[in-house]
Amino acid sequence: MYVRVKRKRVAEINVVPYIDVMLVLLIIFMVTAPLITQGVKVDLPKADAQAMDQDTKPPLVASVDIDGKYYLNVGDSKSDALEPDELATLVAARLTVDPDTPVVVNGDGNVSYNSIIQLMVLLQNAGVPSVGLMTDSPES
């Protein structure tokens, strides 16, 4: 005499196709991510920009004037016009000594956009992780 036992069927999901889709998506994101992040990283000021804290280190101020000449000011000290490679060397040396030094860009209001971008690229190539943009308050 045989006893017949009924087995309950358990619903199973076949996850192999989902894994294949996820791997394809992963590859797509890995390929497109570097293309999206090209450019200069900047910290743009907000409309109601706050002044830097007095407790922070004096920033490196990289300036470009209306003639396209570059300057580097550390805190309140002034400097003469610099060549682009001199500016990059000075910034890289300062960041080697103190990597947490903030760097900001100061540009004349009538300077071309290209001059500001070239200065920011120069700073990026010198190893500056992020750049702030200086602004005047609306009351000035």
Wavefront OBJ file of the C-alpha trace (Angstrom):
o trace
v 0.000 0.000 0.000
v 1.329 3.300 -1.055
v 0.454 6.587 0.530
v 0.432 9.489 -1.756
v 1.624 12.743 -0.235
v 0.701 15.964 -1.938
v 3.443 18.517 -2.001
v 2.650 22.160 -1.844
v 4.094 24.153 -4.682
v 6.105 27.131 -3.540
v 6.150 30.103 -5.879
v 9.704 30.994 -6.827
v 10.855 34.035 -8.718
v 13.498 33.545 -11.310
v 15.968 36.339 -10.513
v 18.525 35.612 -13.227
v 16.986 38.044 -15.764
v 16.883 40.781 -13.106
v 20.550 40.261 -12.327
v 21.378 40.581 -16.020
v 19.456 43.859 -16.266
v 21.165 45.238 -13.151
v 24.616 44.387 -14.529
v 23.813 46.147 -17.805
v 22.620 49.233 -15.894
v 25.746 49.161 -13.746
v 27.948 49.145 -16.842
v 25.974 52.027 -18.375
v 26.363 54.138 -15.220
v 30.063 53.320 -14.955
v 30.659 54.448 -18.532
v 28.556 57.637 -18.401
v 29.545 58.913 -14.914
v 32.998 60.243 -15.917
v 31.471 62.028 -18.896
v 28.994 63.887 -16.718
v 31.516 65.132 -14.147
v 33.846 66.961 -16.527
v 34.535 70.594 -15.813
v 35.743 72.764 -12.980
v 34.328 72.140 -9.541
v 33.169 75.390 -7.954
v 31.274 76.388 -4.865
v 28.888 78.985 -6.232
v 27.754 81.671 -3.812
v 24.096 81.841 -2.831
v 22.005 84.940 -3.494
v 22.276 85.904 0.172
v 25.981 85.056 0.428
v 27.400 84.936 3.932
v 30.827 86.280 4.732
v 33.531 83.766 5.598
v 33.899 83.036 9.297
v 36.572 85.038 11.075
v 37.827 81.763 12.593
v 38.770 80.273 9.217
v 42.259 80.483 7.806
v 42.982 83.456 5.548
v 42.055 82.384 2.023
v 44.194 82.413 -1.050
v 42.604 85.017 -3.307
v 43.357 84.459 -6.985
v 42.382 87.583 -8.916
v 42.122 88.498 -12.561
v 41.883 92.133 -13.632
v 40.281 93.707 -16.689
v 43.520 93.225 -18.669
v 43.588 89.482 -17.919
v 46.568 89.700 -15.519
v 46.659 87.253 -12.616
v 47.355 88.101 -8.973
v 47.589 86.010 -5.828
v 46.797 87.543 -2.455
v 47.169 85.643 0.808
v 45.014 87.283 3.474
v 45.689 91.023 3.340
v 49.036 90.836 1.531
v 49.159 92.133 -2.035
v 51.284 90.866 -4.884
v 52.413 91.936 -8.334
v 51.027 90.479 -11.564
v 52.012 86.839 -12.051
v 52.404 84.579 -15.039
v 49.942 81.640 -15.098
v 52.624 79.044 -14.332
v 53.952 81.155 -11.424
v 50.458 81.413 -9.978
v 49.926 77.644 -10.292
v 53.293 76.932 -8.638
v 52.584 79.276 -5.711
v 49.101 77.833 -5.146
v 50.374 74.244 -5.334
v 53.162 75.038 -2.859
v 50.740 76.681 -0.435
v 48.339 73.716 -0.647
v 51.214 71.301 -0.056
v 52.012 73.081 3.203
v 48.370 73.552 4.260
v 45.835 71.545 2.178
v 42.835 72.996 4.054
v 43.483 76.564 2.859
v 40.362 77.945 1.164
v 40.811 79.339 -2.351
v 38.549 82.019 -3.803
v 38.452 83.744 -7.184
v 38.089 87.505 -7.403
v 37.368 88.967 -10.818
v 36.603 92.424 -12.102
v 32.945 92.765 -13.070
v 33.911 93.536 -16.665
v 36.305 90.604 -17.114
v 35.310 88.128 -19.796
v 33.837 84.819 -18.706
v 36.696 83.050 -20.483
v 39.294 84.752 -18.255
v 37.530 83.547 -15.105
v 37.210 80.006 -16.476
v 40.894 79.939 -17.485
v 41.855 81.020 -13.946
v 39.638 78.318 -12.431
v 41.145 75.644 -14.698
v 44.612 76.863 -13.738
v 43.710 76.514 -10.052
v 42.203 73.064 -10.629
v 45.400 71.918 -12.349
v 47.374 73.262 -9.367
v 45.461 70.851 -7.095
v 42.725 73.071 -5.666
v 39.826 70.765 -4.696
v 37.149 73.480 -4.752
v 36.970 77.157 -5.589
v 34.793 79.867 -4.104
v 33.705 82.973 -5.987
v 33.966 86.361 -4.293
v 31.040 88.744 -4.528
v 30.202 92.210 -3.290
v 27.186 92.704 -1.111
v 24.182 94.264 -2.910
v 24.421 97.361 -0.656
v 27.957 98.199 -1.902
l 1 2 3 4 5 6 7 8 9 10 11 12 13 14 15 16 17 18 19 20 21 22 23 24 25 26 27 28 29 30 31 32 33 34 35 36 37 38 39 40 41 42 43 44 45 46 47 48 49 50 51 52 53 54 55 56 57 58 59 60 61 62 63 64 65 66 67 68 69 70 71 72 73 74 75 76 77 78 79 80 81 82 83 84 85 86 87 88 89 90 91 92 93 94 95 96 97 98 99 100 101 102 103 104 105 106 107 108 109 110 111 112 113 114 115 116 117 118 119 120 121 122 123 124 125 126 127 128 129 130 131 132 133 134 135 136 137 138 139 140
